[in-house]
Amino acid sequence: MDLGCLRLSFVATLATFLFFHDFCACQKAAPNYSFMHNATAAQPVSYYDYIIIGGGTAGCPLAATLSQNASVLLLERGGSPYGNPNITNLGSFGAALSDLSSTSPSQRFISEDGVINSRARVLGGGSCLNAGFYTRAAPYYVREVGWDERLVNESYQWVEKVVAFEPPMRQWQSAVRDGLVEVGVLPYNGFTYDHMYGTKIGGTIFDQNGQRHTAADLLEYANPSGLTLLLHASVHKVLFRIKGKARPVAHGVVFRDATGAKHRAYLKNGPKNEIIVSAGALGSPQLLMLSG
């Protein structure tokens, strides 16, 4: 299949779920995350095996996994997505992106060439704002990068139990699907999470009741005794050790809470302890530049 058909196929899979539910005003109950706190409650100085900066689609599953066998600090500059109907209800899709308030889960910015865009500022990251198409990677890609195929398949299932759903096909989506098949974007593969050439129905992060499930829901897997999650924690700098080192070694972070109070978190002594920067395509390089 040529690149044009691949692009068309992607549009088809995206279109099949974008407006597929009847709008629902019901609210999803917030999980009882005992490890989730406002950063104002943080100690001035603390120590962890892992420090993760950014509680988005990478930070949340990483925190849940690492907390099983280590102490983890997850720092998120935004608030909780739970209880905000502009995030959780499909009927309010897009409302969060148009919210320009200081407490909005999205932060609007304009690029140097004048393009208006938004970056996530909420636990769960972009999965709280975007349409949330779900698909697995191609098997050849998994082999090419050298990942363990068995572990990858287990990881897919780990995610799919919480945040992936089969979308019901409404009239509009069916028309798009049938049109693609008619013009030859073949074969038609039906519904599948697997990477397939042709036309398929992919997964969605909205369940049958029109409720959004975000990366924050993956924290249901976390070990509560191994994880500390701080909201409204804005990291200003990664601290590096330079003296006596062949190259700089990250060993701590400086962050501020909503009141502006400064806190420091350091890595415990350990050969595998790490600071993981998962603050997004804009936030991660920005933080590294601020850190020198």
Disulfide bonds with the S-S distance in Angstrom:
Cys24-Cys26 2.32
